[in-house]
Amino acid sequence: MLRSSNRVQTVYVRLMFSRIGEIDTLNEKYQAQASIEARWQVEIDKILPDLSPEDQTRLTAGKSVSLLKYAESHWTPQLYIENAIGDLKEQIRYSAKKYRQDNQVYVCEHRDIKGAFWEKLELHHFPSDVQDLSVSVGSMLYNDRVLLAPDPHNGSGVNLEAFVDQQEWQLYAYVDSTQRFIDEFDLHSAANDEDDEPGSSEDRKRSIITITCHAARRSHYFYWNGYALIFFIMLSSYTLFLIPPHQMANRIQSGCTLLLTSITFRWTVNRSLPTISYLTSLDIYGILGIVYLVINIIWHAAIGGLLFENVPGFVSKPELKLVKIDRIAFCVSFGIFIITHILLLIWLYCVPLKHRRDMQKRDDQLKLAKSRKPAKNNGPSNVKRNDPTSSYERIPIN
């Protein structure tokens, strides 16, 4: 394979999520099919000999031409997918086009991929979480050879219609691209660095572009089958204060039944989540409910014990001081219960749901920007229709 010059070659990358499949929260991965376009500037004299007279005329006129077997005799950025799981199904083809913006010729690598991708799923705000679904594109060459950058003229996008998990997730149209670098410590990888001094590779990095779309979990199911059930269990525990304090056994027995029910329910919910080292918002709420139940059970045992020691016959009457204290304890505990839930609702609105509002705002801004563009430029990913190298033609990947 021929090498490029020693200058840094900038490669512009964009990606279209053509289809997003199942999002597997338990195993932190998702299925997707995507099309990647990477373009870089070349000298026209280097590709003209490989073209027919007709294609040379088309290229000079600013039209796109196909390049057959381009990678066999020309330089390419040697791209790879960093977060792919297993072997991806890939189809690669090349084209060239002379851009009107700078009157330069660019070669475009069209890569259609299909497979599973790993994604670190942040579940702090589960079930009100918004997950990032990303594809990270890297180059086998160091950043002193290749610099990957988001395409400034053609933005990335996502096909909202071809989304398998629409019943469980809401997919947003907004897609962002981030550039980052990873350190390279392999001193023996000198396949592309024959002219470098020994040991210099440890100071170099590899360029990575991460294109990310966003999906919000449809959380109504968990609100009713998670938060609501825990709320009703906690609320039911306050009915135990209606049992006379001297019937301590009945209070404790009923309270322990509610406690075991709450613990069993927590184990059922945790089966649908990956093993993580932190608590989700639903976990915190469930543990808070258990704490309320334990405190109430301890109080029932304490007030019953005090009645047994201080009241002859172990019979509680409304005029007894301990009975009045029991009523005061009910009012205080129930007041804390109400205040806690008010604070919880405020936090839910200001923190987890704020992320959803921000994503919806970006979606609205994207739709507004598209509506202001000429009709020929409208598209799901801000693709300029007058750019043949930007077309997302799908080739079936078997």
N, C-alpha and C positions, 0 to 999 in steps of 0.2 A: 504493500500500500504506500502511496506517495505521501510525503509529509508536507505540511504547510510551512510557511516561513516562520522565523523565530518570534515574530510579533504575536501578541495575544489576539486570538480570533474570537470575536463576540458572536455568540449564537443566540438568536431570539427564539423563545419557546412559548407556545401557547397550547392549551389542551381543551378538548370538548368532552365532557362526560356524556356519552351518547346513551348509556343505559346503566342504571345503578340497581343492583339486585338486592339480595337479602343482607341486612345489617345484623351481624351476629354479635350481640353485646356480650354474651357469655365468653366467647373466644377472642374478642377484640379484633374482628376482621369484617370485611364486607366484600361483596362481589360487584364487579363493575366491568363495563366495556367502554373504552375511551379511544379518542384519536388525538395523536400528538403531532404538532407541526413545529419543526425546528428549521430555521433558515439562517444562512450566513452568506456574507458577500464573497464573490469570486471574481476573478478577472475573466472577461468574456473570451479572451484569446485561448483560455485553457479548456473551454468546453465547446467552442465552435467546431474544432476538427471532428468531434464525436457526433455532430448533428448533420442531418441531411440538408440540402439546399433549401428545402421548403421550411424545415424547422428553424434554420438560421434566419430566414426572412421573418418568420413568426416571432422569434425572440427579439430581433431588432425592432420590430413593430410594437413591442411591449406585451406580447401575448405569452401565455404559459406553454411550455413544451415539456414532454416527458423525457426523462433520462434513463435509458435502459442500461443495466449493469454499471451504474455510476460508481458504486462503492468498490468495484474490483480494481479500478485504476486511478481513483481520486481520493483526496483527503476527506474524511468524515469526522464528526466530533465524538464518535464511539459512545453513544448514549446508552444508558441502562436505567431500569426502574429500581429505585432503592428499597421501597417498602413492599415489593411484590412477594407473595407467598407461593412457593413452588415455582413450577415452570409456567410462564405466560404463553398464551397463543398470540403470536405476532405476525404481522404482515407489513413489510417495509417497501416503499417505492420513493422515487426521487423525481423532482421536476425543477425547472429553472424559469425565471421570469425577470424582466427588467422593470424595476419599480419607477414610477413617475416621480415619487417624492424626492429621490436623490439621483435619479437617472443611472442607478447602479444595478448590476445583475446579481441576483441572489439564487442560491440553490436551496430548495426546500425538501427536507426529509419528512415524508408522511408515514407515520407509524400507527397502525391499528392494533390495539392490545385488548386482551380479554383474560380475566382471571380473578384471583383473590388478592386483596391488599390488606396489610396489617395497619391498624390504626389504634393509637392509644386513646381509649375512651375515658373521658373525665366524667365521673359520676357523683361529684360532690353535691350537685343540685338535683339528682334523681328523685322523682320522676319528671321534674321540670327542666331537664337538661337539654342543651343544644350541642350536638356532636359535629366535629369537623371530619369530613371525609376527604382525604387528600391522596394525591399521587405525587411522589417525589422523583424528579428526573435528574439524573446525574451524568457526568462524563467520566470516562476512564482516564482522560488526560488531566494533568494538573492545571491549576488556575494560571500558570504562566504560559499555557498553550491555549486553553479554552476558558472563556468566561460566559456562563449561562445567564441570561437576563430575560425578564418578561417582555413579550412582544409589545412595543409601544403603540403600534398601529392596529393590531388585531387582538382583542381581548379574549380571554378564555370564557367558557360558558358551560351550561348543563342543560340537558333535555329533561324538562319537568314531566313530560308525558310518559316517558319510558322509565317509570320508577315502580319497582315491584312492591316495596313495603309501604305503600300509600296508606294502608289501614293503620299502621303503627307509627309512621313518621310523616312529618311535613317537610318537604324539600324546598329550599329557598333558591331563587334564581341568581342571587348574588354569588360571585366566585372571585376569590382574591388569590394573588400570586406573591410569594415571598422568596427572596434570594438569601441563601446562607452558604457557609463554607464548612467543610469537615476537615479535620487534621489528618494528615497522612504520615504514618510512621514506618511504613514498609520500605526499608533501605534497599531491598533486593528487586523492587519493581522498576527496572531500568529499561523496559522494552521500548519506551518512547523517550528516553532521556540519555541517548548515547553521548551527547556532547556536554553533559553536565558534570560538574565536579563531584567526586564521591562524598556522600553525606549531605549533599544539598537538599535532597528530597524530603528530609525530616522537617524542613521549614516551610514546605509548600502545602497547599490545600487543594481540595477538589471542590468545584463549584456545583451547587445543588439548587434547583428550582422546585418549589413545592406549590402545586395548584390545589386549592381547597374549596370544596363546596360545603354547605351547611344543612343539617337536618335537625329539626326539633321533634322530640318525642311527643306523640299524642298522649297526653297524661291523664285524660279524663277517667280512664279505667282505674288507674292507680289512686286517683283522688277518691273515688267511690269505694274501691276495694282495698285501699290502704289507709289513707288518712281518715276517711269517714268511719271505718270499722274500729280503728284504734280510738277515735274520738268517742264513739258510742260505748266502748268498753270502759273507758275512763269515766264517762258520764254516768254509767250504770253503777259504778262503785259508790257514788254519793247517795244512792238510794239506801245503802246499808245503814246510814245514820238514822233512818226511820225505825230501825229495829231497836227496841229498848236496850240500853247499855248493859243491863245485867244478863242479857242473852248473848254473852260474848262469844260462845261457841258458834252460834248461827252467823254472827257477823264475820268471824274469822274464816269459817268454812266457805261462805259465799265469796269473800274477798280472795281467798286462795284459788277458788275455781276461776274467777276472772283473771287472776294472775297467770295461771297455767294456760288459759285460753290465749292470752296476749303473747306469751312466750312461744306457744305453738304456731301462732299466726306469723310471728317474726321469722321463724325457720322456713315457713312456706314461702314468704316473700323473697328471702335470701337465695332461694334456689334459682331464681331467674337472673341473678347478678353474678359477675365474675368475682373471684376471690381477690379482694383489694385490702390494702392496709389502712384504709381510712373509712369514716362513716359517711354515708349519704344523708341527705336531709330527711328521707323517710326512716332511715335507721335511727337518727337522733330523735325523731318524733316518737318512734316505737319505744326506745329506751326511756324517754321522758314519761311515756304512759306507764311503763313498768315501775318507774320510781314513784309516781303518784300512787299506784296501787300498793306498793310496799309500805309507803309512809302511812297510808290509811289503815292498812292491816295492823301495823305497829301501834297506831293510835287506838284502834279498837281493843287490842290486847291490853294496852296500858290502862284505858279507862275502865275496862272490866276488872282488871286486877285491883285498882283503887277502890272500886265499889265493893268488891269482895272483902277487902281489909277494913273498910271504914263504915259500911252500912250493915246494920244487923238484918239478918234474913236474906241478904243479897238481893234486895228488890229495889229497883229504881223508881222514884216518884218525881213528877215534874218540879216540885219545889226544892228538890235536893240541889246543893251547890254543884256537885259533880255532874249532874244532868245538864245544868245550865252551861257549865264549862264545855261539855260535849257539844252543845248547840253552838257555842261561840267558835269552837274548833271547826265545825261544819261551815260556818259563814266565812271564816278566814280562809280555809282550804278552797272553798268554791270560788271565792273572790280571786285568789291567786290563779286558779284554773282559768277563769275568764280573762284576766289580764295577760296571762301567758299566751293564750290563743289570739288575742288582739295583736300582741307583739309579733307572733308568728305570721299572721296575715300581712302585717306591714313589711316584714322581712321578705316574704314570698313575693310581694309586689315590687319591692325596691331592688332585689338582687337577682333571683333566678328569672323572673318574668321580664326584667329589664333587658336581658340579653335577647329575648325574643322580640321585644319591641324595637330594639336597635336593628336586628336583622330585617324585620318587616319594613322599617324606615329605609334601609338600604335597598330593599327590593322595590319600594315605591319610587325612590330616586332613580333606580336603574330603568324602570318602566317609563318614567317621565323623560329621561334622557333619550330613550329609544323613540318615544313618540315625537320628539322634536327633530329627529333626523329625517332626511329624505327617505321616501318609501323604499328606494333601492338598497338602502343600507340597513333596513330593519332586519333583525334576526335574533335568535335566542342567545347569541353570544357576542353581540356587537361586531359581527364579521362584516367586512366591507365586501359587498357583492361584486364590485368591479375588480376583485383580486382573485384570479383563478387559482392561485396557489393556496388560497385560504378556504377553498371549498371543502366541505366535510363529506365527501363521497364515502359511503359505507361499502366496504367489501366484506361479504359474509365470512366470519371466522369460524370454521368448523372445529 
